């Protein structure tokens, strides 16, 4: 069945923000339904605070990216600080997150998914659900040559299905061949773990 009513997120570029929240959900409460998760972790309040610290939120929502016109090294520092601030906002009194940027080689060789990875793919990347669009996702597991992904855009493509990653228990709704990691933004890879 082809969708005829636009679902939330079809036209915006908020996939980065959703990827961050999905990373925290994967680590905190993969088994909770969305309503229970949003209520238990006060996500409406946290979401408002995340939006309030987002650099140039208009640019994120209109799909033009960060909108920052800084020197590359300064922009990277701003992005790194943004990730750290968001995960600080997602901390709870019992659960804390540590986020750090990792290099592409570390991501390609990652086999332990007790931590998850938020990363951005280029338009050339192909996933099981879609291709042709730059997008932020969360790698929640891996089996041989396949990455399991929590993807805020997968529900736009039918048939929609969520499955449980067998080793970690994280929920995923998209997948991608590890070989597709050649089509990622090397400076946009963040490992998130619970401490």
TIKOLKOL-150482 format. One record per atom (N, C-alpha, C, O, CB): residue in three letters; y negated, x negated, z. Coordinates in steps of 0.2 Angstrom, whole numbers, padded with zeros to 4 digits, always signed. Atoms other than C-alpha are relative to their C-alpha. Last residue first. Glycine has a CB too. Layout:
ALAYXZ;...
% end
This chain:
UNK-0001+0005-0005;UNK-0023-0137+0160;UNK+0002+0003+0007;UNK+0003-0001+0012;UNK-0006-0005+0001;UNK+0001-0002-0007;UNK-0020-0126+0146;UNK+0001-0006+0004;UNK+0006-0010+0004;UNK+0005+0006+0001;UNK-0006-0001-0005;UNK-0021-0134+0129;UNK-0002+0003+0006;UNK-0008+0002+0008;UNK+0003-0007+0001;UNK+0002-0004-0006;UNK-0032-0133+0113;UNK+0006+0000+0005;UNK+0012+0002+0002;UNK-0003+0007-0002;UNK-0006-0001-0004;UNK-0031-0146+0099;UNK-0002+0003+0006;UNK-0007+0001+0010;UNK+0004-0006+0001;UNK+0001+0000-0007;UNK-0046-0145+0087;UNK+0007+0002+0004;UNK+0009+0007+0002;UNK-0005+0004+0002;UNK-0007-0001-0003;UNK-0045-0149+0068;UNK-0001-0001+0008;UNK-0003-0007+0010;UNK+0005-0005-0003;UNK+0000-0007-0003;UNK-0061-0147+0058;UNK+0007+0001+0003;UNK+0010+0006+0001;UNK-0002+0005-0005;UNK+0004+0000-0006;UNK-0065-0165+0053;UNK+0000+0006+0004;UNK-0004+0007+0009;UNK-0008-0002-0002;UNK-0003+0005-0004;UNK-0050-0167+0041;UNK-0005+0000+0007;UNK-0002-0002+0012;UNK+0000-0006-0003;UNK+0006+0004-0002;UNK-0055-0150+0033;UNK+0002-0005+0005;UNK+0003-0003+0011;UNK-0006+0004+0001;UNK+0004-0002-0007;UNK-0038-0144+0027;UNK-0006-0005+0000;UNK-0007-0010-0003;UNK+0005-0001+0006;UNK+0006-0004+0002;UNK-0030-0144+0009;UNK-0003+0002+0007;UNK-0005+0008+0007;UNK+0002+0006-0004;UNK+0004+0005+0004;UNK-0017-0159+0012;UNK-0007+0004-0002;UNK-0011+0001-0004;UNK+0004-0002-0007;UNK+0005+0003-0004;UNK-0011-0148+0026;UNK-0004-0005-0004;UNK-0009-0008-0001;UNK+0004-0003+0006;UNK+0006-0003+0002;UNK-0002-0137+0012;UNK-0006-0004+0005;UNK-0012-0002+0004;UNK+0000+0007+0001;UNK+0003+0004+0006;UNK+0013-0149+0013;UNK-0007+0003-0001;UNK-0011-0001-0004;UNK+0004+0001-0006;UNK+0003+0006-0003;UNK+0016-0141+0031;UNK-0003-0004-0006;UNK-0008-0007-0005;UNK+0005-0005+0004;UNK-0004+0006+0000;UNK+0020-0125+0022;UNK-0004-0006+0002;UNK-0010-0006+0001;UNK+0002-0001-0008;UNK+0003+0005+0005;UNK+0010-0111+0029;UNK+0005-0006-0001;UNK+0007-0008+0004;UNK-0007-0002+0001;UNK-0003+0007+0000;UNK+0014-0096+0039;UNK-0003-0004-0006;UNK-0006-0001-0010;UNK+0008+0001+0000;UNK+0000+0003+0006;UNK+0006-0079+0045;UNK+0003-0007+0000;UNK+0005-0009+0006;UNK-0008-0001-0002;UNK+0000-0005+0005;UNK+0007-0067+0059;UNK-0001-0003-0007;UNK-0002+0001-0012;UNK-0005+0005+0001;UNK+0004+0002+0006;UNK+0011-0077+0074;UNK+0001+0005-0006;UNK+0005+0010-0005;UNK+0004-0007-0003;UNK+0000-0005+0005;UNK+0015-0074+0092;UNK-0003-0002-0006;UNK-0009-0005-0006;UNK-0003+0007+0002;UNK+0007-0002+0002;UNK+0018-0088+0104;UNK+0001+0005-0006;UNK+0006+0005-0009;UNK-0004-0006-0003;UNK+0002-0007-0001;UNK+0035-0088+0112;UNK-0006+0002-0002;UNK-0008+0008-0001;UNK+0001+0001+0007;UNK+0006-0001-0004;UNK+0035-0107+0112;UNK-0001+0007+0003;UNK-0004+0008+0008;UNK-0006-0003-0002;UNK+0000+0005-0005;UNK+0052-0111+0104;UNK-0005+0001+0006;UNK-0003+0001+0012;UNK-0001-0007-0003;UNK-0006+0000-0004;UNK+0056-0095+0094;UNK+0000-0005+0006;UNK+0003-0004+0011;UNK+0006-0002-0004;UNK-0002+0007+0002;UNK+0039-0091+0087;UNK+0005-0002+0005;UNK+0005-0001+0011;UNK-0006-0005+0001;UNK+0000+0004-0006;UNK+0038-0072+0090;UNK+0003-0007-0002;UNK+0008-0008-0005;UNK+0004+0002+0006;UNK-0007+0002-0003;UNK+0034-0061+0075;UNK-0001-0005+0005;UNK-0007-0008+0006;UNK+0004-0004-0006;UNK+0001+0005-0005;UNK+0019-0051+0069;UNK+0007-0002+0002;UNK+0012+0003+0003;UNK-0004+0003+0006;UNK-0006+0001-0005;UNK+0020-0041+0053;UNK-0002-0006+0005;UNK-0005-0011+0003;UNK+0006-0002-0004;UNK+0002+0004-0005;UNK+0007-0034+0040;UNK+0006+0000+0005;UNK+0009+0005+0007;UNK-0006+0003+0004;UNK-0002-0003-0007;UNK+0015-0027+0024;UNK-0002-0005+0006;UNK-0001-0011+0005;UNK+0007+0002+0000;UNK-0006-0004-0002;UNK+0001-0028+0018;UNK+0006-0003-0003;UNK+0006-0005-0009;UNK-0001+0007-0001;UNK-0005+0000+0005;UNK-0014-0040+0018;UNK+0007+0003+0002;UNK+0009+0001+0008;UNK+0002-0008-0002;UNK+0002-0003+0006;UNK-0029-0037+0028;UNK+0005+0000-0006;UNK+0004+0004-0011;UNK-0006-0005-0003;UNK+0000-0007+0000;UNK-0020-0040+0044;UNK-0003+0004-0006;UNK-0002+0010-0007;UNK-0003+0003+0006;UNK-0006-0002+0003;UNK-0018-0058+0039;UNK+0001+0007+0000;UNK+0004+0010-0004;UNK+0006-0003+0005;UNK+0000-0003+0006;UNK-0036-0062+0042;UNK+0006+0003-0003;UNK+0006+0007-0008;UNK-0003-0005-0005;UNK+0004-0006-0001;UNK-0037-0066+0060;UNK-0001+0004-0006;UNK-0003+0010-0007;UNK-0007-0002+0003;UNK+0005-0001+0005;UNK-0023-0078+0058;UNK-0003+0006+0000;UNK+0000+0012+0000;UNK+0003-0001-0007;UNK+0004-0006-0003;UNK-0011-0084+0072;UNK-0006+0000-0005;UNK-0010-0004-0004;UNK-0001+0000+0007;UNK+0008+0000-0001;UNK-0001-0097+0062;UNK-0001+0007+0003;UNK+0001+0012+0001;UNK-0003+0000-0007;UNK+0001-0007-0002;UNK+0017-0103+0061;UNK-0007+0001+0002;UNK-0010-0003+0006;UNK+0005+0002+0005;UNK+0005-0001-0006;UNK+0018-0120+0052;UNK+0000+0008+0001;UNK-0001+0011-0004;UNK-0007-0003-0001;UNK+0004-0006+0000;UNK+0033-0123+0040;UNK-0004+0000+0007;UNK-0001-0001+0012;UNK+0004+0007+0000;UNK+0006+0001+0005;UNK+0042-0139+0034;UNK-0005+0006+0001;UNK-0009+0007-0004;UNK+0002-0001-0006;UNK-0001+0004+0006;UNK+0054-0140+0049;UNK-0006-0001-0004;UNK-0011-0004-0002;UNK+0006+0003-0005;UNK-0007+0001+0001;UNK+0049-0127+0061;UNK+0001-0003-0006;UNK-0001-0001-0012;UNK+0004+0007+0000;UNK-0003+0003+0006;UNK+0032-0127+0068;UNK+0007+0000+0000;UNK+0010-0001+0005;UNK-0003-0007+0000;UNK-0007+0002+0000;UNK+0022-0117+0081;UNK+0002-0003-0007;UNK-0002-0003-0012;UNK+0005+0005+0002;UNK-0003-0001-0007;UNK+0005-0110+0086;UNK+0007-0002+0000;UNK+0010-0002+0006;UNK+0000+0008+0001;UNK-0007+0002+0001;UNK-0006-0116+0072;UNK+0003+0001+0007;UNK+0001-0003+0012;UNK+0001-0008-0003;UNK-0003+0004-0006;UNK-0022-0107+0074;UNK+0007-0001-0002;UNK+0011+0004-0003;UNK-0001+0005+0006;UNK-0006-0002-0003;UNK-0033-0102+0059;UNK+0002-0004+0006;UNK-0001-0009+0008;UNK+0005+0001-0005;UNK-0002+0003-0006;UNK-0050-0105+0051;UNK+0006+0004+0003;UNK+0006+0010+0003;UNK-0006+0000+0006;UNK-0001-0004-0006;UNK-0053-0100+0033;UNK+0002-0004+0006;UNK+0005-0009+0005;UNK+0006+0005-0002;UNK+0001+0004-0006;UNK-0059-0106+0016;UNK+0001+0004+0006;UNK-0002+0010+0007;UNK-0006-0004+0000;UNK+0006-0002-0005;UNK-0053-0093+0004;UNK+0001-0006+0005;UNK+0006-0007+0008;UNK+0001+0007+0002;UNK+0007+0000+0004;UNK-0042-0095-0012;UNK-0006+0002+0004;UNK-0011+0004+0002;UNK+0001+0006-0005;UNK+0003+0006+0002;UNK-0025-0091-0004;UNK-0007+0001-0003;UNK-0009+0007-0004;UNK+0005-0004-0005;UNK+0006+0001+0005;UNK-0017-0077+0005;UNK-0001-0007-0002;UNK+0001-0012+0001;UNK-0006+0004+0003;UNK+0004-0006+0001;UNK-0003-0070+0016;UNK-0005-0001-0005;UNK-0006+0004-0009;UNK-0003+0002+0006;UNK-0005-0005+0001;UNK+0011-0084+0016;UNK-0004+0007-0002;UNK-0002+0011-0006;UNK+0005+0002+0005;UNK-0004-0002-0006;UNK-0003-0097+0016;UNK+0005+0006-0003;UNK+0005+0008-0009;UNK-0004+0002+0006;UNK-0004-0006+0001;UNK-0010-0107+0001;UNK+0004+0002+0007;UNK+0008-0003+0009;UNK+0005+0000-0006;UNK-0006-0001-0004;UNK-0023-0120+0003;UNK+0003+0007-0001;UNK-0001+0012-0003;UNK-0002+0000+0007;UNK-0006+0002+0004;UNK-0035-0123-0012;UNK+0006+0002+0004;UNK+0012+0002+0001;UNK+0000-0007-0002;UNK-0001-0006+0004;UNK-0050-0113-0003;UNK+0007-0002-0004;UNK+0011+0003-0006;UNK-0005+0001-0006;UNK+0004-0001+0005;UNK-0050-0126+0011;UNK+0002+0006-0005;UNK+0008+0008-0004;UNK+0000-0007-0004;UNK-0003+0002+0007;UNK-0041-0124+0027;UNK-0006+0001-0005;UNK-0010+0005-0004;UNK+0006+0005-0001;UNK+0003-0003+0006;UNK-0050-0125+0044;UNK+0004-0002-0006;UNK+0005-0008-0007;UNK-0007-0001+0000;UNK+0002+0004+0005;UNK-0041-0129+0061;UNK-0002+0004-0006;UNK-0001+0010-0006;UNK+0006-0004-0003;UNK+0004-0003+0004;UNK-0037-0123+0078;UNK-0003-0004-0005;UNK-0005-0010-0004;UNK-0007+0003+0005;UNK+0005+0003+0004;UNK-0022-0131+0085;UNK-0004+0005-0004;UNK-0001+0009-0008;UNK+0003-0005-0005;UNK+0001-0003+0007;UNK-0011-0125+0099;UNK-0005-0004-0003;UNK-0009-0008+0000;UNK-0001+0008+0000;UNK+0007+0000+0001;UNK-0004-0134+0115;UNK+0000+0003-0008;UNK+0004+0002-0011;UNK-0004-0006+0000;UNK+0002-0002-0007;UNK+0014-0131+0121;UNK-0008+0001+0000;UNK-0011+0004+0003;UNK+0003-0004+0006;UNK+0005-0006+0000;UNK+0016-0133+0102;UNK+0000+0003+0007;UNK-0002+0009+0007;UNK+0002+0005-0005;UNK+0000-0004-0006;UNK+0025-0150+0102;UNK-0005+0005+0000;UNK-0011+0004-0001;UNK-0001-0005+0006;UNK-0006-0004+0000;UNK+0029-0156+0084;UNK+0000+0004+0007;UNK+0004+0009+0007;UNK+0006-0005+0000;UNK+0000-0004-0007;UNK+0012-0163+0079;UNK+0007+0004-0001;UNK+0008+0008-0005;UNK-0006+0005+0001;UNK-0006+0002-0003;UNK+0014-0175+0064;UNK+0002+0003+0006;UNK+0007+0002+0010;UNK+0000-0008+0001;UNK-0005+0000+0005;UNK+0002-0167+0052;UNK+0007-0002+0003;UNK+0012+0001+0002;UNK-0001-0005-0006;UNK-0001-0007+0002;UNK-0010-0164+0066;UNK+0006+0001-0004;UNK+0011+0005-0003;UNK-0006+0004-0003;UNK-0003-0002-0006;UNK-0010-0182+0072;UNK+0002+0008-0001;UNK+0008+0010+0002;UNK-0005+0000+0006;UNK-0006+0003-0001;UNK-0013-0187+0054;UNK+0004+0002+0006;UNK+0010+0004+0006;UNK+0000-0008+0001;UNK-0005-0004+0004;UNK-0027-0175+0052;UNK+0007-0003+0001;UNK+0012+0001+0000;UNK-0002-0001-0007;UNK+0000+0002+0007;UNK-0036-0182+0067;UNK+0005+0003-0004;UNK+0010+0006-0001;UNK+0000-0008-0001;UNK-0005+0005+0002;UNK-0039-0173+0083;UNK+0000-0002-0007;UNK-0003+0002-0011;UNK+0007+0003+0002;UNK-0001+0001+0008;UNK-0054-0165+0090;UNK+0005-0005-0001;UNK+0005-0010+0002;UNK-0007-0001-0003;UNK+0002+0006+0002;UNK-0052-0160+0109;UNK+0001-0001-0008;UNK+0006+0002-0010;UNK+0003-0006+0003;UNK+0001+0000+0007;UNK-0051-0145+0119;UNK-0002-0007-0002;UNK-0006-0010+0001;UNK-0004+0006-0003;UNK+0003+0006+0002;UNK-0045-0143+0137;UNK+0000+0000-0008;UNK+0005+0002-0011;UNK+0004-0006+0003;UNK-0002+0002+0007;UNK-0043-0125+0143;UNK-0003-0007-0001;UNK-0008-0009+0002;UNK-0002+0004-0005;UNK+0006+0004+0003;UNK-0043-0119+0161;UNK+0003-0003-0007;UNK+0009-0004-0007;UNK-0002-0006+0005;UNK-0002+0003+0006;UNK-0032-0105+0169;UNK-0006-0004-0003;UNK-0012-0001-0004;UNK+0003+0005-0005;UNK-0007+0003+0000;UNK-0033-0099+0186;UNK+0002-0004-0005;UNK+0006-0009-0005;UNK+0005+0006+0001;UNK+0000+0003-0006;UNK-0052-0094+0188;UNK+0007-0004+0001;UNK+0007-0009+0005;UNK-0001+0004+0006;UNK+0000-0005-0006;UNK-0053-0091+0170;UNK+0001-0003+0006;UNK+0001-0010+0006;UNK+0006+0005-0001;UNK-0004+0002-0007;UNK-0058-0102+0156;UNK+0000+0006+0004;UNK-0005+0010+0004;UNK-0004-0006+0003;UNK-0006-0003-0001;UNK-0064-0093+0140;UNK+0004-0002+0006;UNK+0010+0001+0007;UNK+0004-0002-0007;UNK+0001-0007-0001;UNK-0082-0098+0142;UNK+0006+0004+0001;UNK+0007+0009+0004;UNK-0004+0003-0005;UNK+0002-0001-0007;UNK-0077-0116+0144;UNK-0001+0007+0002;UNK+0001+0010+0007;UNK-0006-0004+0001;UNK-0006+0000-0004;UNK-0067-0114+0128;UNK-0002+0000+0008;UNK+0002+0002+0012;UNK+0004-0006-0001;UNK-0004-0007+0001;UNK-0083-0108+0119;UNK+0006+0000+0005;UNK+0008+0005+0008;UNK+0002+0001-0007;UNK+0003-0005-0004;UNK-0093-0123+0127;UNK+0004+0007-0001;UNK+0004+0011+0004;UNK-0007+0001-0003;UNK+0000+0001-0007;UNK-0081-0136+0121;UNK-0003+0006+0004;UNK+0000+0008+0009;UNK-0003-0007+0003;UNK-0007-0001-0002;UNK-0079-0129+0104;UNK+0000-0001+0007;UNK+0004+0004+0010;UNK+0004-0005-0004;UNK-0001-0007+0001;UNK-0098-0129+0102;UNK+0007+0002+0002;UNK+0008+0007+0006;UNK-0002+0003-0007;UNK+0003-0004-0006;UNK-0100-0146+0109;UNK+0001+0007+0000;UNK+0003+0010+0005;UNK-0007-0002+0000;UNK-0004+0001-0005;UNK-0088-0152+0095;UNK-0002+0003+0007;UNK+0002+0005+0011;UNK+0000-0008+0001;UNK-0006-0004+0001;UNK-0098-0143+0082;UNK+0005-0001+0006;UNK+0008+0003+0009;UNK+0004-0002-0007;UNK+0001-0007-0001;UNK-0114-0150+0088;UNK+0006+0004+0000;UNK+0007+0008+0004;UNK-0006+0003-0005;UNK+0001+0000-0007;UNK-0107-0168+0088;UNK-0002+0007+0002;UNK+0001+0010+0008;UNK-0006-0005+0002;UNK-0007+0000-0003;UNK-0100-0165+0071;UNK-0001+0000+0007;UNK+0003+0003+0011;UNK+0003-0007-0002;UNK-0004-0007+0001;UNK-0117-0159+0065;UNK+0007+0000+0003;UNK+0008+0005+0006;UNK+0000+0001-0008;UNK+0003-0005-0005;UNK-0125-0175+0072;UNK+0003+0007+0000;UNK+0005+0010+0005;UNK-0008+0000-0001;UNK-0003+0002-0007;UNK-0112-0186+0063;UNK-0003+0004+0005;UNK+0000+0006+0010;UNK-0002-0007+0001;UNK-0007-0001-0002;UNK-0115-0177+0047;UNK+0002-0001+0007;UNK+0006+0002+0010;UNK+0004-0003-0005;UNK-0004+0006+0002;UNK-0134-0178+0048;UNK+0007+0002+0002;UNK+0008+0005+0007;UNK-0003-0006+0003;UNK+0001+0006-0004;UNK-0141-0160+0051;UNK+0004-0006-0003;UNK+0008-0005-0008;UNK+0003+0001+0007;UNK+0002+0005+0005;UNK-0144-0145+0040;UNK-0001-0007+0004;UNK-0007-0009+0004;UNK-0006+0002-0004;UNK+0004+0006-0003;UNK-0135-0132+0051;UNK-0001-0005-0006;UNK+0003-0006-0010;UNK+0005-0003+0005;UNK+0007+0000+0002;UNK-0130-0116+0042;UNK-0004-0006+0003;UNK-0011-0006+0002;UNK-0003+0007+0003;UNK+0004+0002-0006;UNK-0114-0116+0051;UNK-0007+0001-0001;UNK-0011+0003+0003;UNK+0002-0006+0003;UNK-0001+0006-0004;UNK-0105-0108+0037;UNK-0005+0000+0006;UNK-0008+0004+0008;UNK+0001-0006-0004;UNK+0003+0006+0003;UNK-0112-0097+0023;UNK+0002-0006+0004;UNK-0001-0011+0003;UNK-0007+0001-0001;UNK-0005+0004+0004;UNK-0100-0082+0026;UNK-0003-0007-0003;UNK+0000-0009-0007;UNK+0003+0004-0005;UNK+0001-0001+0007;UNK-0114-0070+0031;UNK+0004-0004-0004;UNK+0003-0005-0010;UNK-0007+0000-0001;UNK-0002-0007+0002;UNK-0107-0069+0049;UNK-0001+0002-0007;UNK+0002+0006-0010;UNK-0004+0005+0004;UNK-0007-0001-0001;UNK-0107-0087+0052;UNK+0002+0007-0003;UNK+0007+0007-0006;UNK+0002-0001+0007;UNK-0003+0003+0006;UNK-0124-0089+0044;UNK+0008+0000+0001;UNK+0011+0001-0004;UNK-0002-0008+0000;UNK+0001-0003+0007;UNK-0131-0076+0055;UNK+0004-0003-0005;UNK+0007+0000-0009;UNK-0008+0001-0002;UNK-0006-0005+0001;UNK-0123-0084+0070;UNK-0001+0004-0006;UNK+0004+0006-0009;UNK-0001+0005+0006;UNK+0001-0004+0006;UNK-0134-0100+0068;UNK+0005+0006-0001;UNK+0008+0006-0006;UNK-0001-0004-0006;UNK+0006+0003+0004;UNK-0126-0110+0082;UNK-0001+0004-0007;UNK+0004+0005-0010;UNK+0001-0008-0002;UNK-0002+0003+0007;UNK-0115-0099+0092;UNK-0006-0002-0004;UNK-0011+0001-0004;UNK+0003+0006-0004;UNK+0001+0007+0001;UNK-0121-0098+0110;UNK+0002-0003-0007;UNK+0002-0009-0008;UNK+0005-0004+0005;UNK+0007+0003-0002;UNK-0125-0080+0111;UNK-0001-0007+0000;UNK-0006-0010-0001;UNK-0001+0002+0007;UNK+0005-0001+0005;UNK-0110-0075+0101;UNK-0006-0003+0002;UNK-0010-0006-0003;UNK+0000+0008-0002;UNK-0002+0004+0006;UNK-0098-0083+0113;UNK-0005+0001-0005;UNK-0008-0004-0008;UNK+0007+0001-0002;UNK+0002+0006-0002;UNK-0107-0074+0128;UNK+0001-0005-0006;UNK-0003-0010-0007;UNK+0003-0002+0006;UNK+0007+0000+0000;UNK-0105-0057+0119;UNK-0003-0007+0002;UNK-0008-0009-0001;UNK-0003+0005+0005;UNK+0002+0000+0007;UNK-0087-0061+0116;UNK-0007-0001-0001;UNK-0010-0004-0005;UNK+0003+0006-0004;UNK-0001+0007+0002;UNK-0084-0066+0135;UNK-0003+0000-0008;UNK-0006-0005-0010;UNK+0007-0002+0000;UNK+0005+0004-0003;UNK-0091-0049+0140;UNK+0000-0007-0003;UNK-0005-0010-0004;UNK+0001+0000+0008;UNK+0006-0002+0003;UNK-0080-0040+0127;UNK-0006-0004+0003;UNK-0011-0006+0000;UNK-0001+0008+0002;UNK+0002+0003+0006;UNK-0066-0051+0132;UNK-0006+0003-0003;UNK-0010-0001-0007;UNK+0006+0001-0005;UNK+0007-0002+0001;UNK-0065-0046+0150;UNK-0003-0003-0006;UNK-0008-0006-0006;UNK-0004-0002+0006;UNK+0004+0006+0001;UNK-0048-0055+0152;UNK-0008+0001-0001;UNK-0011-0004-0003;UNK+0003-0005-0005;UNK-0002+0004-0006;UNK-0038-0040+0159;UNK-0005-0007+0000;UNK-0007-0009+0005;UNK+0007-0003-0001;UNK+0002-0002-0006;UNK-0047-0028+0147;UNK+0001-0005+0006;UNK-0003-0006+0010;UNK+0004+0006+0002;UNK+0007-0001+0000;UNK-0046-0037+0131;UNK-0003+0002+0007;UNK-0008-0001+0009;UNK-0003+0005-0005;UNK+0003+0007+0000;UNK-0028-0043+0134;UNK-0008+0001+0001;UNK-0011-0003+0005;UNK+0001-0004-0006;UNK-0001+0003-0007;UNK-0023-0025+0139;UNK-0003-0007+0000;UNK-0006-0009+0006;UNK+0008-0001+0001;UNK+0004-0004-0005;UNK-0031-0018+0123;UNK+0001-0003+0007;UNK-0004-0004+0011;UNK+0002+0007+0000;UNK+0007+0002+0001;UNK-0024-0032+0112;UNK-0004+0004+0005;UNK-0008+0001+0008;UNK-0002+0002-0007;UNK+0003-0004+0006;UNK-0006-0030+0118;UNK-0007-0002+0000;UNK-0010-0004+0005;UNK+0001+0007+0000;UNK+0004-0005-0001;UNK+0000-0044+0130;UNK-0003+0003-0006;UNK-0004+0000-0011;UNK-0006-0002+0004;UNK-0004-0006+0000;UNK+0015-0055+0125;UNK-0005+0006+0002;UNK-0002+0012+0001;UNK+0005+0000+0006;UNK-0003-0002+0007;UNK+0005-0070+0120;UNK+0003+0007+0000;UNK+0003+0010-0005;UNK+0004-0005-0002;UNK-0004-0007+0000;UNK-0005-0070+0136;UNK+0003+0002-0006;UNK+0001+0007-0009;UNK-0005+0005+0003;UNK+0000-0003-0006;UNK-0013-0087+0141;UNK+0004+0006+0000;UNK+0008+0007+0005;UNK-0007+0003+0001;UNK-0002+0005-0006;UNK-0009-0100+0128;UNK+0000+0004+0006;UNK+0004+0003+0011;UNK-0005-0005+0000;UNK-0006+0003+0001;UNK-0009-0088+0112;UNK+0003-0004+0007;UNK+0009-0004+0008;UNK+0000-0005-0006;UNK-0005-0006-0001;UNK-0023-0078+0119;UNK+0007-0003-0001;UNK+0011-0001+0003;UNK-0002+0006-0005;UNK+0000-0001-0008;UNK-0034-0094+0121;UNK+0005+0005+0001;UNK+0009+0005+0006;UNK-0007+0002+0002;UNK-0003+0006-0003;UNK-0030-0099+0103;UNK+0001+0001+0007;UNK+0006+0000+0010;UNK-0004-0006-0002;UNK-0008-0001+0001;UNK-0033-0081+0097;UNK+0003-0006+0003;UNK+0009-0006+0005;UNK+0001+0000-0008;UNK-0002-0005-0005;UNK-0051-0082+0105;UNK+0008+0001-0001;UNK+0012+0001+0004;UNK-0003+0007-0001;UNK+0000+0002-0007;UNK-0054-0098+0096;UNK+0003+0004+0005;UNK+0006+0002+0009;UNK-0008-0002+0001;UNK-0005+0005-0001;UNK-0047-0092+0079;UNK-0001-0003+0007;UNK+0005-0004+0010;UNK-0001-0006-0005;UNK-0006-0003-0001;UNK-0058-0076+0081;UNK+0006-0005+0001;UNK+0010-0004+0005;UNK+0002+0005-0006;UNK+0001-0003-0007;UNK-0074-0086+0083;UNK+0007+0003+0001;UNK+0009+0002+0007;UNK-0005+0005+0000;UNK+0000+0005-0005;UNK-0069-0097+0068;UNK+0000+0003+0007;UNK+0004+0001+0011;UNK-0006-0005-0001;UNK-0007+0003-0002;UNK-0064-0082+0058;UNK+0000-0005+0005;UNK+0005-0006+0008;UNK+0003-0002-0007;UNK-0001+0002-0007;UNK-0082-0075+0060;UNK+0007-0002+0001;UNK+0010-0002+0007;UNK-0001+0007+0004;UNK-0003+0007-0001;UNK-0086-0077+0042;UNK+0002-0001+0007;UNK+0001-0007+0009;UNK-0004-0005-0003;UNK+0003+0005-0004;UNK-0089-0058+0038;UNK+0003-0007+0000;UNK+0009-0008-0002;UNK-0001+0002+0007;UNK+0006+0003+0004;UNK-0084-0047+0023;UNK-0004-0005+0004;UNK-0008-0009+0002;UNK-0005+0006-0001;UNK-0002+0001+0007;UNK-0066-0042+0028;UNK-0006-0004-0003;UNK-0005-0008-0008;UNK+0001+0007-0004;UNK-0001+0007+0002;UNK-0069-0045+0046;UNK+0001-0001-0007;UNK+0001-0007-0009;UNK+0006-0002+0004;UNK+0005+0005-0003;UNK-0067-0027+0052;UNK+0002-0007-0002;UNK+0008-0009-0002;UNK+0000+0001+0007;UNK-0001+0002-0007;UNK-0056-0017+0040;UNK-0005-0005+0002;UNK-0008-0009-0002;UNK+0007-0003+0001;UNK+0001+0007-0003;UNK-0063-0010+0024;UNK+0001-0001+0007;UNK-0002+0002+0011;UNK-0007-0002-0002;UNK+0005+0000-0005;UNK-0055+0007+0019;UNK-0001-0007+0003;UNK+0004-0011+0005;UNK+0001+0005+0006;UNK+0005-0003+0004;UNK-0044+0007+0003;UNK-0007+0001+0005;UNK-0012+0002+0003;UNK+0002+0007-0002;UNK+0005-0003-0004;UNK-0031-0005+0008;UNK-0005+0003-0004;UNK-0007+0001-0009;UNK-0002-0005+0005;UNK+0006+0004+0000;UNK-0017-0007-0005;UNK-0005+0003+0005;UNK-0006+0010+0005;UNK-0003+0000-0007;UNK+0006-0004+0000;UNK+0000+0000+0000;UNK-0006-0004+0000;UNK-0007-0009+0004;UNK+0000+0005+0006;
% end
